[in-house]
């Protein structure tokens, strides 16, 4: 279940506009915490995203760490402890390294991916099986985490019209993925922080085992310079899953709250 929320977050970030925003949307020290609930009432877990900075192979990079874990009753039935990391260029926001270390109900993966953006290749190191392979990627490919920050930084809402569909390429595990997202318009959303003007999106996903149908997701993003994901709702094959922003700190810009 936690895995699906991270996929949902990735789907949100994987499909917006490429127009350049005048100011960066985030900075070092930014931190988000999301609360997840199942079928509207049962708490399912938490997820966090934190922005740091470091150097990788002599290059200054942002280092983002995403964590997810189940809580409460669900933890006793299906324990999840996931960790995702992305190292991406501070200027282009293109990834150099991606790490996925997960334990989902005993299903474990430990994968490191080194991207060569110039050669359009990815070296995939499966630590669990001690295997390495080099695969071809798309141009300016993103990983599951870097897309979130890349598109927040490039999104220009002035170019969006209701019904617009945007595409982006992402590399995950050993495959290239193409995602499509439809812009649904604006909505004032009630949150823990007050009423916020948001942009609504609907990504297209594969119907079947996890999602009820292709249009099962709805995403709400703050309509300000931060482009914060505030709510993600998914209709699953069994029940529904929702993630809400519960806490934040270190925003680069002021968070716009509507005063009634």
N, C-alpha and C positions, 0 to 999 in steps of 0.2 A: 504494500500500500504506500509506504514511504517512497518507494521507487517511482510510483506513478505521479506523486506530487513533484518530484524533481524533473520528471519528463514533462509534466505540465508547465513548470517554470521555464524549461528549455523551449517548449513550443511557443510560449509567450514571447520570449526574447528572440525567437528565430524567424520573425516575420514582420518587420516594420520597414519604415522608409530609410533610404540611404542619404538623404539630404543632410548636409553638415550643419550642426547646431553651432551657434556662435561661441558658446561657453561650454566647457566640459560639464557633464551631468553628475559626476561623482568625484570623490577624492579619497586619498588614503585615510583610513579610520572610519569609513562608513560601515555600518553594521545594521543588519535587519534580523528580526526574529518573527517567524510565522507560526501560527497555531493552526493545527489541522483537526477537522472534525469529520466524522463519518455519519452519513444520513441525517445531518443537521443537529445532532445532540450528543453523540458519543465522541469524546476526545480521542484522537488517533495518534497524535505525536506533535513534534516540533521540528522546525528547520531553521538554520541560521546561515547568513552569508556575511563574510567580513572581508574588507579590502585592506591589504597591506602593500608594502613595496620592498623590493630587494633587487639584486643583480643576478642574472643568469647568463653564464658564458660571457661575462663582461658587459652585458647589456642591461640598462635600467629597465625593470619590468614591474608591473602590478602583479601581486600574488593574492589571489582570491581563494578563500577556503570556505567551502559549503559543507555543512553537517546536517544530518537528519537522523532522528531516532523516534521510536514508538514509545508511548507512555500509557499509564493506566491499565485498564483491563486488557486492551489489545496487546500490550507488551507480553502478557502471560501466554497468549495464544500464538503471537507472531512477532518475535523480537527483531527489530531492525536497528542497525548501527551503520550508517553510511558516511563516507567522507569523500568529497570531491575537491580537487585543487586545479587551478589554472594559472599559468604564468603567461602573461601577454604583454606585448609591446606598449609602452606608455603613450606613444604617439599614434600608431596605426590601430591599436587595440586588436591586433592579430595574434593568435596564440602560438607559443613556442613549445609548451609542455602542458600535458593534461594528465591528471592522476585520478583514478577511480578505485577506491578501496571500500568494498561493501560486504555486509553480512546481513542477509535478509532471510530470516527463518532457517538459517543453516546453509543457505546458498551463498557462497563466497566468491568474490572476484577481487583481483589485485592487478590492475592494468596501468601501465605508464605509456603515454604516447608522446613522441618527440616529432614536432612538425617542422618540415623544411618548406617554408612558404615559397621560396624562389623556385624550387624543383617540383613543387606540388606533390610532395610525398609525406607519408607519415610512418615512422618506425614504431610499431606496436610491440611492446614488451609485456607478455603475459607472465607475471611473476609466479602465479600459482602453478603453471605448467612449465615454467622456465623455457619459454619459446619466444622467438623474435621473428617478425616479418615486416617487410616494407611494402606499403600499399600506396596506390595513386589517389590523390585527393583532388577536389575541385579548386579553382582559383579563389584565393582569399577565403579559404575555408575557416570555419569557426568550430570551437568545441562546445560542449554542453553548457559550460559556465561562462566562457568569454562572450558568447552571443548576447547574454543579458546586458553586459556592460558596453559592448560594441554598439548595439542598437539603441540603447538609452542615450549614448553619446551622439548618435547620428540622426536620431529621430527629430524631424521638423513637422510638427502637427499642422502647420499652415498649408502643407502640400496634400494633406489627407482629405478625401471626400468620402462620404458614406457609401459603402459598397466596394471601396478600393480593395484590391487583393495584392499582396506583396509576397515575394518569395526569397528564400535564402538557403544556402548550402551549409550543412553541418556534418562533421565527422564524429561518429560515436562507436566505440569499441573497434570494430573492423570494417565499418561501412560508411558510405556517404549517404546523407539523408537530405531530401529536399522538402521544405515545409511551405505551406501556403496559409495565409491568415487574411481574414476579411475584417475590415474596419466597420463597426456597427454604429458609431456615433458617440455622442456624449451623454453622460448621466450623472446626476448628483447622488453620491453614495454615502450612506450613513456608516461611519467607522468608529473605532474606539477613540479616535482623536477629534471627532466632529464630522460635519458634512464636508465632503471633498468633491470637487468637480473632477470627473474621470473620463477617460477615453475607453470605450468598450471594443473588444476584439473577439473574434471567433476563429480559432485555428481549426484546420481540417485534419482529423486524425483517422487512423485505421480502425474501423468498427470490428468488433469481434470479442475476443476473450476479455479485454480490459474495458474498452469504451463501448457504450451502448450503441452509438452511431457516429457517423463522420462529424457531425456538428454537435458533439457532446460537451464541448468546453466553452465557457464564457470567462473573459478576463477583464479586470478593471485596473486601469493605470492612471495615476495622478496626472492631471493636465497642467503640469508646471514644468520648470526646468529640471526637476529631479527625475521625473518619469518613474515613480515608485510603483511597483506592483502591490496593490492594496487587497485584492481579492481574486481568487481563482476557484471556479466551481466546475465540477465534472460530474456528468451522469455516467456511472459505471455500468458494467453488465449486471452487477448486483449492488444496489444502493447508489449513494452519491458521496462525493468527497469534496470538501471545501477547505481552502487555506486562506486565513486572514492575517494581515500584518498586525502583530501584537505589540512590537516595540521597535524602536530605531534610535540611532545616534550617528553623529558625524556627517550629516547631510551637507553637501556643498552649498545648496541654496535653501532659502526659506520654504517651509512647507505651507502651501496655501490652503487655509481652512475657511470655509464659508461661514460668516457670522449671520445668523438669522435675525 
